[in-house]
């Protein structure tokens, strides 16, 4: 069984290694549903008891596969989070029925989103409901309007559901810590799922944001621990950093981190995962996994013992704050 940590002051206990449900939503292999069930079995057998999903991941496929993967498990034996803010809607293209995403951060939109999520999951409840992607990275110049829509709409809906005991925790799932801090200044929140900003390559959140959360009892879940690939693959040709090809400067930086890791016999991915869990505000890290092989490699890396001297060396060489 994996170690568990409290998610802020919610009373929820999360396994420090959680299951990121993005990749399993986007997979389209012929036997993907059967493979997905095997993947959830492997996650369960390895002690993972926190699972995250969202309507956006595979336009509902992640939630459907997550529901099937957890169907045989006692409901009180795991923690589940999903998100609101995107509605999956049909789109007709030629002679094919397709799906599209419609942004809706209103009160009614959030209620509809959660109802549809529960239907896809085939569950009566989720534990954590997160308002999804109200950051500038997603919305550009429209972000302030989306932020206000979510604050006045989706947040109020989720707050009422929490008061009624339907969900246990509410927060944001975003790519920018600044948005989290601004939202926490405007309304009480329980937790944040912050992607890509508490990693070996991006330390900004550790300066002010994580201490801010710790002081206020706000739990933090870390997504994107590999910065979309490079901290798992290493500085190889075509390596991805934040969903784009890594620059020469990023590749060089990662090569230097890899060299330090090699001196201590620690895989780069193991260092990346363990780094995210160092701060006491962090309850869990949720790398995305798509296959049983990826899951088993992730578990091994998370359990890999990282000597304190590695972190000291990274700091001394100016590679880590």
N, C-alpha and C positions, 0 to 999 in steps of 0.2 A: 504494500500500500504506500502511496506517495504521502509525503508530509502534507499537513493541512495548515492553513492560516485563516484568521478571521478577516472578513471583508469589511474593513472599517468598523463601524458600530452597528452593523445590520444584524448581527447574530448568525449570519451565514458563514459556514466553514467551507472553504474552497481547497481542493487539492492544488498544490503549488504548480504542478504541471496540469494544465487544462487542455481541452480539445478545441482547436480552431476549425470551425465548420465551413470556411470559405471554399477550399479546394474541392471537397467532396461534393459541393453543390454544382461546381462548374464542369465536372467530369462527364464525358459523353460516351465512354467505351460501351460496347454492346452488353457486357455483363456487369455494368457499374452498380446496379442495385444489389446484386449478390455480393460483389466485392465490398460495397459499403457496409453491409451487415457483418462481414468478416472483420472489417476495420473497427467497427464499434465493439465487437467481441474482443478484439485484441486490446483496444483501449481499456475496456473494463477489466480484462485479465491482468493488465499492468497497473491497476489501481487508480486509473483516472476516473474522477467522479464529478468533474466540472466540465460542462459542454456549452459552447457558444455557437449560435447560428444567427440567421437573419433572412428576411424575405428576399433581399437583393441577391444572395448567393445562389446562383443558378436559377434565378427567377422562381423561387419556391422549392427547388429541388433539395437544397440543403436541409430545410425544415422537414420536408417529407422523409428524407433518408435518416435524419436524426431521430424523428419520431419512431420510425421502424426499428432503428438500431437500439433504442432504449425501451421498446415496448414491453420486453420481458423483465425489465428491472423494476423493483419496488420504487414507487415514485418518491418516497422520502429518502432514498439512498443516494440521490445525485442532485446536483444544482444545475439549473438550466437558465441560460439567458438568451433572449432574442431582442429584436430591435423594431422600432417604429419610425415612420417618416418616408418610407417608400412603399407604395402599393403596387402589387403585381396585377397588370391588366392585359386583356387580350389585344392583339393587333393582327389584322388580316393583311397578309402579303401575298398577292397573287392567289394561288389555290391552296395556300398553307395558312394554318392558324399559328401565330407566334405569340410571344409574350413581350411586354414592355414594362418599364418602370415609370410610375408617375409619382413625383414628389408631393407629399401632403403632410405638413406638420401641424395641421389644425387639430382641434379637440376631436372632432368627428373622425378625421383621418386616422388619428392614433387609435381610437377605439375600434375602428374598422380593421386597421392593420393587425391589432392584437387578436381580434376575433378570427381573422383569416389565418393568422399564424397558429393559433390553437387548433384550428380545423386541419391544417396541414400536418401539424405535429401529432394530432390525435391524442391530445392531452388536455386535462382540465385547467392546468395552470402552468405558468412559468414563474421562476423565482425572481429574476432580474429583468426589467424592461429598460432598454437603452434607446435614447433618441439618437438616430443614426446620421452622422455626417453633416452636421450643421456648421462646417468649417469652410474657410475661404478656399482651401485646396479643392473642395468639391464644387462650390457655388460661385467662386469668383466674386465679381462685383455685387451679385445678388445675395451675398452672405448676410449682411446686416438684416435684410428683410426676412430671410429664412430663420435667423436667430430669434428675431422678435416673434415670428409666427409660432416657433416651437415653444418659446417661453410663455406666450399667452394661450396657446392651444394644447399641444401634445403634453407639455409638462403638467398642466392643470388636470388633464385626463388621467395621467399616470398617478399623480398625487392623490386623486380621488380613489383610484383603484387600490392604491397602497393603504389608504385609510380604511377601505372596506375589507382589507385582508386578502384581496385577490392576488396581489404581487407583494413581494417583501422588500424590494429595493428598486430605486430608479436612478438613472443617471444618463450620461452621454457615452456614445461610442464614436470617436472622432480621430482625426489625424493631427490635431494641433492642440497643444496644452494650453495655449493662450485662450482658446475658446472655452475650455473647461473652467479656467479660472474666472473668466468673465461671467459664465453661467452661474458658478457657485456664489459669486458676489450678488447675483440677482435673485437667486432662489435656493432653498435648501435641497441638497442632493446627497445621495448615499454613496455613489461610486462613479468612477470613470473607467472606460476602456480606452486607453490611449495607445494608438498604433504608431510604431516606427520612431518614437521620440525618447525612449529610455533604452538605448542600445549602445553597443561598443563603438558605434560611429556617430551617434547623436546623443549628447549628454545634457542638452539645454534644460530638460525637465528636472534634472537632479539639483539644479542650483536653487530654484525658488519653488517650483511647482510641487514636487514631492514633499518637501518640508511643509508647505502650505496644507496639503492634504492630510499629512500626519497630524498636524496641530488641530485640525478640525474633525478628525475621525472619519475622513472620506477615504474609502477603499479604492485602490488602483489595481486594475488588471492590465497587463502589458500585452499588446498585440504587435505583430510585425517585428519579432525579435531579430530577424535576419535582414531587416531593411529590404524586403522583397526578394532576397536571394543571396546577395554577395557574402553575407556572414555565415552562410551554410556552404556555398560552393567554393568560397575563396576567390582570389583575384585571378579568375580564369577568363579567357576570351568570351565575350558576350555576357559576362556577369551583370546582373541587374541590381541597381540601387534605386530605391524608391520608385519602382515601376518604369525605369528607363535604363538604358545602357550606362554603366558606371563610367564616370570621367577618369581621365588619366590620374588626376590627383587622388580620387577615391581608391582606385586600384593600387596606387603606390602606398597609401595609408594602410590598406588591408594587408598588403604584402608584409609590411613592418609588424603588424599585429600577429600575423601568421608566424613570423620568425620568432617572436617572443613565445608564442604558444608552443612552438616546436621545441624550444629549449626545455620546456617543462613537461613535454609529452602530453599536451592537452589538445584535443581537436578544436579547431576554430569554432565549430558549432557548439561544442560543450562550453567554451568560454562565453560565447554570445548568450546562451540560455541562462547560465549561472549569473552572469553580470546583471541581467534584468531583475533578479530576485534579491539583490543585495540590500535594497532600501527597505526599511520596515513599513513604509506605506503600501508596498506592493504585496498583494495577496496571491497573485497567480500570473503565470505567463501562458499564452495560448498560441503556440505555433500552429500554423495550418498544416494538415496532413491529408494526403489523398490515397495512400496505399498502406498496407500492413507493413511493408518494408520501411517506409518512411516513419511510421509510428514507432516501430521497434528501434530504429536508429535514434529518433528523438528522445525516447525514454532513456536509452543508454547514455546519450550525451547529457541529459539533464541530471542523471545520477553520477556522472563522472566527477570525481573529487578534484577540485581546482585548488592548488596550493596558494596560500595568501601571497607568497612571493611573486606569483605571476602578476597579480594586480599591482604590486609595488613596482615591478619592473616596467609595466605599461605606463604607470604614472611617471616614473623617473625618466622614461624615454619620450615623454610628452605625447603619448598616444591615448591617454585616458585622464580625465580630470579626477 
